[in-house]
Amino acid sequence: MADVGKFFREVKSEAQKTNWPTRGKLLSSAGIVLLILVVTGVYFWLLDLGFSNLTSWLLSALGIR
């Protein structure tokens, strides 16, 4: 049981060393992540749209569709 107590004392000690971000830094980082998600989503949407149109055109050109 002494090992369990030591473990939790060390966990508490390490948790006190944690440097939490400020509210502004957190909101700024979250905004950047959301922006990257939107840009990436639009990129893949356009890529999907292009490949879909290319596939439709190719199938029509080959008389399959």
N, CA, C and O atoms as a Maestro MAE file, in Angstrom:
{
 s_m_m2io_version
 :::
 2.0.0
}

f_m_ct {
 s_m_title
 :::
 protein
 m_atom[260] {
  # First column is atom index #
  i_m_mmod_type
  r_m_x_coord
  r_m_y_coord
  r_m_z_coord
  i_m_residue_number
  s_m_chain_name
  s_m_pdb_residue_name
  s_m_pdb_atom_name
  i_m_atomic_number
  :::
  1 25 0.810 -1.198 0.000 1 A "MET " " N  " 7
  2 3 0.000 0.000 0.000 1 A "MET " " CA " 6
  3 2 0.854 1.262 0.000 1 A "MET " " C  " 6
  4 15 0.405 2.315 -0.455 1 A "MET " " O  " 8
  5 25 2.062 1.166 0.499 2 A "ALA " " N  " 7
  6 3 2.932 2.336 0.537 2 A "ALA " " CA " 6
  7 2 3.250 2.811 -0.878 2 A "ALA " " C  " 6
  8 15 3.407 4.008 -1.119 2 A "ALA " " O  " 8
  9 25 3.344 1.862 -1.813 3 A "ASP " " N  " 7
  10 3 3.631 2.229 -3.193 3 A "ASP " " CA " 6
  11 2 2.475 3.014 -3.805 3 A "ASP " " C  " 6
  12 15 2.690 3.929 -4.601 3 A "ASP " " O  " 8
  13 25 1.255 2.655 -3.434 4 A "VAL " " N  " 7
  14 3 0.081 3.356 -3.955 4 A "VAL " " CA " 6
  15 2 0.078 4.802 -3.445 4 A "VAL " " C  " 6
  16 15 -0.176 5.734 -4.208 4 A "VAL " " O  " 8
  17 25 0.359 4.978 -2.164 5 A "GLY " " N  " 7
  18 3 0.416 6.325 -1.598 5 A "GLY " " CA " 6
  19 2 1.510 7.152 -2.242 5 A "GLY " " C  " 6
  20 15 1.315 8.334 -2.526 5 A "GLY " " O  " 8
  21 25 2.656 6.541 -2.473 6 A "LYS " " N  " 7
  22 3 3.777 7.241 -3.121 6 A "LYS " " CA " 6
  23 2 3.377 7.662 -4.542 6 A "LYS " " C  " 6
  24 15 3.677 8.769 -4.989 6 A "LYS " " O  " 8
  25 25 2.693 6.748 -5.233 7 A "PHE " " N  " 7
  26 3 2.260 7.038 -6.592 7 A "PHE " " CA " 6
  27 2 1.372 8.283 -6.619 7 A "PHE " " C  " 6
  28 15 1.595 9.186 -7.426 7 A "PHE " " O  " 8
  29 25 0.371 8.334 -5.744 8 A "PHE " " N  " 7
  30 3 -0.547 9.477 -5.740 8 A "PHE " " CA " 6
  31 2 0.141 10.766 -5.290 8 A "PHE " " C  " 6
  32 15 -0.221 11.845 -5.758 8 A "PHE " " O  " 8
  33 25 1.110 10.677 -4.405 9 A "ARG " " N  " 7
  34 3 1.876 11.876 -4.017 9 A "ARG " " CA " 6
  35 2 2.672 12.395 -5.209 9 A "ARG " " C  " 6
  36 15 2.760 13.604 -5.425 9 A "ARG " " O  " 8
  37 25 3.247 11.482 -5.977 10 A "GLU " " N  " 7
  38 3 4.005 11.893 -7.161 10 A "GLU " " CA " 6
  39 2 3.082 12.469 -8.236 10 A "GLU " " C  " 6
  40 15 3.436 13.428 -8.922 10 A "GLU " " O  " 8
  41 25 1.901 11.876 -8.372 11 A "VAL " " N  " 7
  42 3 0.930 12.408 -9.338 11 A "VAL " " CA " 6
  43 2 0.542 13.828 -8.949 11 A "VAL " " C  " 6
  44 15 0.495 14.714 -9.803 11 A "VAL " " O  " 8
  45 25 0.265 14.049 -7.679 12 A "LYS " " N  " 7
  46 3 -0.092 15.378 -7.212 12 A "LYS " " CA " 6
  47 2 1.047 16.359 -7.444 12 A "LYS " " C  " 6
  48 15 0.816 17.497 -7.853 12 A "LYS " " O  " 8
  49 25 2.269 15.924 -7.187 13 A "SER " " N  " 7
  50 3 3.441 16.770 -7.379 13 A "SER " " CA " 6
  51 2 3.588 17.166 -8.854 13 A "SER " " C  " 6
  52 15 3.871 18.323 -9.166 13 A "SER " " O  " 8
  53 25 3.396 16.201 -9.751 14 A "GLU " " N  " 7
  54 3 3.518 16.489 -11.180 14 A "GLU " " CA " 6
  55 2 2.373 17.372 -11.671 14 A "GLU " " C  " 6
  56 15 2.575 18.238 -12.522 14 A "GLU " " O  " 8
  57 25 1.179 17.154 -11.138 15 A "ALA " " N  " 7
  58 3 0.026 17.964 -11.544 15 A "ALA " " CA " 6
  59 2 0.215 19.428 -11.154 15 A "ALA " " C  " 6
  60 15 -0.256 20.323 -11.855 15 A "ALA " " O  " 8
  61 25 0.897 19.672 -10.048 16 A "GLN " " N  " 7
  62 3 1.145 21.045 -9.620 16 A "GLN " " CA " 6
  63 2 2.153 21.742 -10.523 16 A "GLN " " C  " 6
  64 15 2.188 22.971 -10.578 16 A "GLN " " O  " 8
  65 25 2.961 20.981 -11.223 17 A "LYS " " N  " 7
  66 3 3.952 21.552 -12.143 17 A "LYS " " CA " 6
  67 2 3.347 21.909 -13.500 17 A "LYS " " C  " 6
  68 15 3.996 22.556 -14.322 17 A "LYS " " O  " 8
  69 25 2.102 21.487 -13.734 18 A "THR " " N  " 7
  70 3 1.461 21.711 -15.018 18 A "THR " " CA " 6
  71 2 1.268 23.200 -15.262 18 A "THR " " C  " 6
  72 15 0.805 23.933 -14.388 18 A "THR " " O  " 8
  73 25 1.626 23.631 -16.453 19 A "ASN " " N  " 7
  74 3 1.479 25.026 -16.847 19 A "ASN " " CA " 6
  75 2 0.254 25.129 -17.757 19 A "ASN " " C  " 6
  76 15 0.345 24.857 -18.955 19 A "ASN " " O  " 8
  77 25 -0.890 25.519 -17.192 20 A "TRP " " N  " 7
  78 3 -2.120 25.597 -17.964 20 A "TRP " " CA " 6
  79 2 -2.128 26.874 -18.794 20 A "TRP " " C  " 6
  80 15 -1.625 27.905 -18.349 20 A "TRP " " O  " 8
  81 25 -2.701 26.812 -20.009 21 A "PRO " " N  " 7
  82 3 -2.752 28.015 -20.859 21 A "PRO " " CA " 6
  83 2 -3.770 29.017 -20.311 21 A "PRO " " C  " 6
  84 15 -4.711 28.653 -19.606 21 A "PRO " " O  " 8
  85 25 -3.558 30.264 -20.651 22 A "THR " " N  " 7
  86 3 -4.515 31.298 -20.273 22 A "THR " " CA " 6
  87 2 -5.761 31.156 -21.151 22 A "THR " " C  " 6
  88 15 -5.749 30.467 -22.171 22 A "THR " " O  " 8
  89 25 -6.818 31.817 -20.733 23 A "ARG " " N  " 7
  90 3 -8.071 31.735 -21.501 23 A "ARG " " CA " 6
  91 2 -7.871 32.263 -22.926 23 A "ARG " " C  " 6
  92 15 -8.379 31.680 -23.884 23 A "ARG " " O  " 8
  93 25 -7.137 33.357 -23.060 24 A "GLY " " N  " 7
  94 3 -6.892 33.936 -24.382 24 A "GLY " " CA " 6
  95 2 -6.097 33.007 -25.276 24 A "GLY " " C  " 6
  96 15 -6.409 32.847 -26.457 24 A "GLY " " O  " 8
  97 25 -5.071 32.398 -24.710 25 A "LYS " " N  " 7
  98 3 -4.236 31.463 -25.476 25 A "LYS " " CA " 6
  99 2 -5.060 30.243 -25.895 25 A "LYS " " C  " 6
  100 15 -4.929 29.748 -27.014 25 A "LYS " " O  " 8
  101 25 -5.901 29.772 -24.991 26 A "LEU " " N  " 7
  102 3 -6.744 28.615 -25.281 26 A "LEU " " CA " 6
  103 2 -7.728 28.932 -26.405 26 A "LEU " " C  " 6
  104 15 -7.894 28.134 -27.328 26 A "LEU " " O  " 8
  105 25 -8.382 30.093 -26.331 27 A "LEU " " N  " 7
  106 3 -9.330 30.485 -27.368 27 A "LEU " " CA " 6
  107 2 -8.631 30.714 -28.705 27 A "LEU " " C  " 6
  108 15 -9.176 30.386 -29.759 27 A "LEU " " O  " 8
  109 25 -7.426 31.277 -28.662 28 A "SER " " N  " 7
  110 3 -6.661 31.494 -29.882 28 A "SER " " CA " 6
  111 2 -6.296 30.166 -30.541 28 A "SER " " C  " 6
  112 15 -6.431 30.007 -31.754 28 A "SER " " O  " 8
  113 25 -5.839 29.233 -29.744 29 A "SER " " N  " 7
  114 3 -5.470 27.914 -30.273 29 A "SER " " CA " 6
  115 2 -6.690 27.182 -30.823 29 A "SER " " C  " 6
  116 15 -6.615 26.542 -31.873 29 A "SER " " O  " 8
  117 25 -7.814 27.276 -30.114 30 A "ALA " " N  " 7
  118 3 -9.047 26.632 -30.582 30 A "ALA " " CA " 6
  119 2 -9.505 27.251 -31.898 30 A "ALA " " C  " 6
  120 15 -9.984 26.546 -32.786 30 A "ALA " " O  " 8
  121 25 -9.356 28.570 -32.024 31 A "GLY " " N  " 7
  122 3 -9.730 29.245 -33.265 31 A "GLY " " CA " 6
  123 2 -8.879 28.789 -34.433 31 A "GLY " " C  " 6
  124 15 -9.385 28.587 -35.537 31 A "GLY " " O  " 8
  125 25 -7.591 28.626 -34.191 32 A "ILE " " N  " 7
  126 3 -6.688 28.161 -35.246 32 A "ILE " " CA " 6
  127 2 -7.056 26.749 -35.673 32 A "ILE " " C  " 6
  128 15 -7.068 26.438 -36.864 32 A "ILE " " O  " 8
  129 25 -7.357 25.896 -34.703 33 A "VAL " " N  " 7
  130 3 -7.749 24.518 -35.017 33 A "VAL " " CA " 6
  131 2 -9.035 24.506 -35.837 33 A "VAL " " C  " 6
  132 15 -9.132 23.767 -36.817 33 A "VAL " " O  " 8
  133 25 -10.021 25.311 -35.452 34 A "LEU " " N  " 7
  134 3 -11.273 25.372 -36.206 34 A "LEU " " CA " 6
  135 2 -11.058 25.887 -37.625 34 A "LEU " " C  " 6
  136 15 -11.661 25.384 -38.572 34 A "LEU " " O  " 8
  137 25 -10.200 26.888 -37.766 35 A "LEU " " N  " 7
  138 3 -9.892 27.415 -39.096 35 A "LEU " " CA " 6
  139 2 -9.253 26.341 -39.973 35 A "LEU " " C  " 6
  140 15 -9.621 26.186 -41.137 35 A "LEU " " O  " 8
  141 25 -8.312 25.613 -39.422 36 A "ILE " " N  " 7
  142 3 -7.651 24.535 -40.176 36 A "ILE " " CA " 6
  143 2 -8.663 23.457 -40.559 36 A "ILE " " C  " 6
  144 15 -8.609 22.923 -41.667 36 A "ILE " " O  " 8
  145 25 -9.590 23.132 -39.647 37 A "LEU " " N  " 7
  146 3 -10.620 22.142 -39.958 37 A "LEU " " CA " 6
  147 2 -11.514 22.607 -41.103 37 A "LEU " " C  " 6
  148 15 -11.845 21.824 -41.993 37 A "LEU " " O  " 8
  149 25 -11.902 23.873 -41.081 38 A "VAL " " N  " 7
  150 3 -12.761 24.395 -42.142 38 A "VAL " " CA " 6
  151 2 -12.022 24.392 -43.477 38 A "VAL " " C  " 6
  152 15 -12.571 23.955 -44.489 38 A "VAL " " O  " 8
  153 25 -10.792 24.874 -43.485 39 A "VAL " " N  " 7
  154 3 -10.009 24.917 -44.727 39 A "VAL " " CA " 6
  155 2 -9.803 23.503 -45.273 39 A "VAL " " C  " 6
  156 15 -9.952 23.272 -46.473 39 A "VAL " " O  " 8
  157 25 -9.466 22.571 -44.405 40 A "THR " " N  " 7
  158 3 -9.257 21.186 -44.834 40 A "THR " " CA " 6
  159 2 -10.565 20.580 -45.342 40 A "THR " " C  " 6
  160 15 -10.569 19.860 -46.341 40 A "THR " " O  " 8
  161 25 -11.671 20.867 -44.659 41 A "GLY " " N  " 7
  162 3 -12.967 20.360 -45.100 41 A "GLY " " CA " 6
  163 2 -13.349 20.868 -46.476 41 A "GLY " " C  " 6
  164 15 -13.820 20.102 -47.317 41 A "GLY " " O  " 8
  165 25 -13.148 22.162 -46.713 42 A "VAL " " N  " 7
  166 3 -13.453 22.741 -48.022 42 A "VAL " " CA " 6
  167 2 -12.540 22.144 -49.083 42 A "VAL " " C  " 6
  168 15 -12.995 21.852 -50.189 42 A "VAL " " O  " 8
  169 25 -11.272 21.957 -48.772 43 A "TYR " " N  " 7
  170 3 -10.322 21.363 -49.713 43 A "TYR " " CA " 6
  171 2 -10.780 19.962 -50.138 43 A "TYR " " C  " 6
  172 15 -10.827 19.653 -51.329 43 A "TYR " " O  " 8
  173 25 -11.112 19.128 -49.167 44 A "PHE " " N  " 7
  174 3 -11.522 17.761 -49.503 44 A "PHE " " CA " 6
  175 2 -12.891 17.733 -50.187 44 A "PHE " " C  " 6
  176 15 -13.152 16.859 -51.013 44 A "PHE " " O  " 8
  177 25 -13.766 18.689 -49.844 45 A "TRP " " N  " 7
  178 3 -15.053 18.778 -50.530 45 A "TRP " " CA " 6
  179 2 -14.845 19.103 -52.010 45 A "TRP " " C  " 6
  180 15 -15.459 18.486 -52.880 45 A "TRP " " O  " 8
  181 25 -13.978 20.075 -52.288 46 A "LEU " " N  " 7
  182 3 -13.690 20.433 -53.677 46 A "LEU " " CA " 6
  183 2 -13.006 19.291 -54.425 46 A "LEU " " C  " 6
  184 15 -13.301 19.035 -55.592 46 A "LEU " " O  " 8
  185 25 -12.093 18.611 -53.743 47 A "LEU " " N  " 7
  186 3 -11.416 17.460 -54.348 47 A "LEU " " CA " 6
  187 2 -12.430 16.369 -54.677 47 A "LEU " " C  " 6
  188 15 -12.378 15.788 -55.761 47 A "LEU " " O  " 8
  189 25 -13.339 16.086 -53.769 48 A "ASP " " N  " 7
  190 3 -14.371 15.076 -53.984 48 A "ASP " " CA " 6
  191 2 -15.283 15.474 -55.131 48 A "ASP " " C  " 6
  192 15 -15.644 14.643 -55.965 48 A "ASP " " O  " 8
  193 25 -15.656 16.751 -55.169 49 A "LEU " " N  " 7
  194 3 -16.508 17.249 -56.236 49 A "LEU " " CA " 6
  195 2 -15.824 17.088 -57.598 49 A "LEU " " C  " 6
  196 15 -16.449 16.671 -58.573 49 A "LEU " " O  " 8
  197 25 -14.542 17.423 -57.648 50 A "GLY " " N  " 7
  198 3 -13.792 17.291 -58.895 50 A "GLY " " CA " 6
  199 2 -13.679 15.846 -59.349 50 A "GLY " " C  " 6
  200 15 -13.893 15.549 -60.525 50 A "GLY " " O  " 8
  201 25 -13.346 14.945 -58.437 51 A "PHE " " N  " 7
  202 3 -13.229 13.534 -58.802 51 A "PHE " " CA " 6
  203 2 -14.584 12.940 -59.188 51 A "PHE " " C  " 6
  204 15 -14.662 12.088 -60.073 51 A "PHE " " O  " 8
  205 25 -15.640 13.388 -58.529 52 A "SER " " N  " 7
  206 3 -16.984 12.917 -58.857 52 A "SER " " CA " 6
  207 2 -17.364 13.345 -60.272 52 A "SER " " C  " 6
  208 15 -17.874 12.543 -61.053 52 A "SER " " O  " 8
  209 25 -17.114 14.601 -60.593 53 A "ASN " " N  " 7
  210 3 -17.415 15.087 -61.942 53 A "ASN " " CA " 6
  211 2 -16.544 14.399 -62.985 53 A "ASN " " C  " 6
  212 15 -17.021 14.057 -64.067 53 A "ASN " " O  " 8
  213 25 -15.274 14.197 -62.665 54 A "LEU " " N  " 7
  214 3 -14.371 13.504 -63.586 54 A "LEU " " CA " 6
  215 2 -14.845 12.076 -63.837 54 A "LEU " " C  " 6
  216 15 -14.828 11.611 -64.976 54 A "LEU " " O  " 8
  217 25 -15.262 11.389 -62.801 55 A "THR " " N  " 7
  218 3 -15.748 10.018 -62.934 55 A "THR " " CA " 6
  219 2 -17.025 9.974 -63.762 55 A "THR " " C  " 6
  220 15 -17.181 9.116 -64.631 55 A "THR " " O  " 8
  221 25 -17.939 10.904 -63.490 56 A "SER " " N  " 7
  222 3 -19.180 10.952 -64.271 56 A "SER " " CA " 6
  223 2 -18.884 11.217 -65.740 56 A "SER " " C  " 6
  224 15 -19.458 10.573 -66.619 56 A "SER " " O  " 8
  225 25 -17.999 12.155 -66.005 57 A "TRP " " N  " 7
  226 3 -17.636 12.463 -67.391 57 A "TRP " " CA " 6
  227 2 -16.992 11.261 -68.076 57 A "TRP " " C  " 6
  228 15 -17.304 10.943 -69.224 57 A "TRP " " O  " 8
  229 25 -16.095 10.603 -67.359 58 A "LEU " " N  " 7
  230 3 -15.403 9.456 -67.923 58 A "LEU " " CA " 6
  231 2 -16.371 8.312 -68.215 58 A "LEU " " C  " 6
  232 15 -16.270 7.674 -69.263 58 A "LEU " " O  " 8
  233 25 -17.296 8.047 -67.312 59 A "LEU " " N  " 7
  234 3 -18.278 6.991 -67.539 59 A "LEU " " CA " 6
  235 2 -19.196 7.329 -68.702 59 A "LEU " " C  " 6
  236 15 -19.557 6.447 -69.481 59 A "LEU " " O  " 8
  237 25 -19.583 8.610 -68.830 60 A "SER " " N  " 7
  238 3 -20.415 9.021 -69.958 60 A "SER " " CA " 6
  239 2 -19.643 8.914 -71.267 60 A "SER " " C  " 6
  240 15 -20.201 8.490 -72.279 60 A "SER " " O  " 8
  241 25 -18.375 9.290 -71.262 61 A "ALA " " N  " 7
  242 3 -17.555 9.233 -72.465 61 A "ALA " " CA " 6
  243 2 -17.351 7.794 -72.928 61 A "ALA " " C  " 6
  244 15 -17.221 7.536 -74.125 61 A "ALA " " O  " 8
  245 25 -17.324 6.876 -71.998 62 A "LEU " " N  " 7
  246 3 -17.147 5.461 -72.346 62 A "LEU " " CA " 6
  247 2 -18.469 4.765 -72.626 62 A "LEU " " C  " 6
  248 15 -18.482 3.590 -72.992 62 A "LEU " " O  " 8
  249 25 -19.580 5.469 -72.460 63 A "GLY " " N  " 7
  250 3 -20.893 4.921 -72.744 63 A "GLY " " CA " 6
  251 2 -21.369 3.936 -71.687 63 A "GLY " " C  " 6
  252 15 -22.263 3.132 -71.950 63 A "GLY " " O  " 8
  253 25 -20.800 3.987 -70.528 64 A "ILE " " N  " 7
  254 3 -21.188 3.061 -69.459 64 A "ILE " " CA " 6
  255 2 -22.396 3.593 -68.701 64 A "ILE " " C  " 6
  256 15 -23.161 2.821 -68.122 64 A "ILE " " O  " 8
  257 25 -22.561 4.858 -68.703 65 A "ARG " " N  " 7
  258 3 -23.640 5.462 -67.924 65 A "ARG " " CA " 6
  259 2 -24.661 6.111 -68.790 65 A "ARG " " C  " 6
  260 15 -25.637 6.666 -68.286 65 A "ARG " " O  " 8
  :::
 }
 m_bond[259] {
  # First column is bond index #
  i_m_from
  i_m_to
  i_m_order
  :::
  1 1 2 1
  2 2 3 1
  3 3 4 2
  4 3 5 1
  5 5 6 1
  6 6 7 1
  7 7 8 2
  8 7 9 1
  9 9 10 1
  10 10 11 1
  11 11 12 2
  12 11 13 1
  13 13 14 1
  14 14 15 1
  15 15 16 2
  16 15 17 1
  17 17 18 1
  18 18 19 1
  19 19 20 2
  20 19 21 1
  21 21 22 1
  22 22 23 1
  23 23 24 2
  24 23 25 1
  25 25 26 1
  26 26 27 1
  27 27 28 2
  28 27 29 1
  29 29 30 1
  30 30 31 1
  31 31 32 2
  32 31 33 1
  33 33 34 1
  34 34 35 1
  35 35 36 2
  36 35 37 1
  37 37 38 1
  38 38 39 1
  39 39 40 2
  40 39 41 1
  41 41 42 1
  42 42 43 1
  43 43 44 2
  44 43 45 1
  45 45 46 1
  46 46 47 1
  47 47 48 2
  48 47 49 1
  49 49 50 1
  50 50 51 1
  51 51 52 2
  52 51 53 1
  53 53 54 1
  54 54 55 1
  55 55 56 2
  56 55 57 1
  57 57 58 1
  58 58 59 1
  59 59 60 2
  60 59 61 1
  61 61 62 1
  62 62 63 1
  63 63 64 2
  64 63 65 1
  65 65 66 1
  66 66 67 1
  67 67 68 2
  68 67 69 1
  69 69 70 1
  70 70 71 1
  71 71 72 2
  72 71 73 1
  73 73 74 1
  74 74 75 1
  75 75 76 2
  76 75 77 1
  77 77 78 1
  78 78 79 1
  79 79 80 2
  80 79 81 1
  81 81 82 1
  82 82 83 1
  83 83 84 2
  84 83 85 1
  85 85 86 1
  86 86 87 1
  87 87 88 2
  88 87 89 1
  89 89 90 1
  90 90 91 1
  91 91 92 2
  92 91 93 1
  93 93 94 1
  94 94 95 1
  95 95 96 2
  96 95 97 1
  97 97 98 1
  98 98 99 1
  99 99 100 2
  100 99 101 1
  101 101 102 1
  102 102 103 1
  103 103 104 2
  104 103 105 1
  105 105 106 1
  106 106 107 1
  107 107 108 2
  108 107 109 1
  109 109 110 1
  110 110 111 1
  111 111 112 2
  112 111 113 1
  113 113 114 1
  114 114 115 1
  115 115 116 2
  116 115 117 1
  117 117 118 1
  118 118 119 1
  119 119 120 2
  120 119 121 1
  121 121 122 1
  122 122 123 1
  123 123 124 2
  124 123 125 1
  125 125 126 1
  126 126 127 1
  127 127 128 2
  128 127 129 1
  129 129 130 1
  130 130 131 1
  131 131 132 2
  132 131 133 1
  133 133 134 1
  134 134 135 1
  135 135 136 2
  136 135 137 1
  137 137 138 1
  138 138 139 1
  139 139 140 2
  140 139 141 1
  141 141 142 1
  142 142 143 1
  143 143 144 2
  144 143 145 1
  145 145 146 1
  146 146 147 1
  147 147 148 2
  148 147 149 1
  149 149 150 1
  150 150 151 1
  151 151 152 2
  152 151 153 1
  153 153 154 1
  154 154 155 1
  155 155 156 2
  156 155 157 1
  157 157 158 1
  158 158 159 1
  159 159 160 2
  160 159 161 1
  161 161 162 1
  162 162 163 1
  163 163 164 2
  164 163 165 1
  165 165 166 1
  166 166 167 1
  167 167 168 2
  168 167 169 1
  169 169 170 1
  170 170 171 1
  171 171 172 2
  172 171 173 1
  173 173 174 1
  174 174 175 1
  175 175 176 2
  176 175 177 1
  177 177 178 1
  178 178 179 1
  179 179 180 2
  180 179 181 1
  181 181 182 1
  182 182 183 1
  183 183 184 2
  184 183 185 1
  185 185 186 1
  186 186 187 1
  187 187 188 2
  188 187 189 1
  189 189 190 1
  190 190 191 1
  191 191 192 2
  192 191 193 1
  193 193 194 1
  194 194 195 1
  195 195 196 2
  196 195 197 1
  197 197 198 1
  198 198 199 1
  199 199 200 2
  200 199 201 1
  201 201 202 1
  202 202 203 1
  203 203 204 2
  204 203 205 1
  205 205 206 1
  206 206 207 1
  207 207 208 2
  208 207 209 1
  209 209 210 1
  210 210 211 1
  211 211 212 2
  212 211 213 1
  213 213 214 1
  214 214 215 1
  215 215 216 2
  216 215 217 1
  217 217 218 1
  218 218 219 1
  219 219 220 2
  220 219 221 1
  221 221 222 1
  222 222 223 1
  223 223 224 2
  224 223 225 1
  225 225 226 1
  226 226 227 1
  227 227 228 2
  228 227 229 1
  229 229 230 1
  230 230 231 1
  231 231 232 2
  232 231 233 1
  233 233 234 1
  234 234 235 1
  235 235 236 2
  236 235 237 1
  237 237 238 1
  238 238 239 1
  239 239 240 2
  240 239 241 1
  241 241 242 1
  242 242 243 1
  243 243 244 2
  244 243 245 1
  245 245 246 1
  246 246 247 1
  247 247 248 2
  248 247 249 1
  249 249 250 1
  250 250 251 1
  251 251 252 2
  252 251 253 1
  253 253 254 1
  254 254 255 1
  255 255 256 2
  256 255 257 1
  257 257 258 1
  258 258 259 1
  259 259 260 2
  :::
 }
}
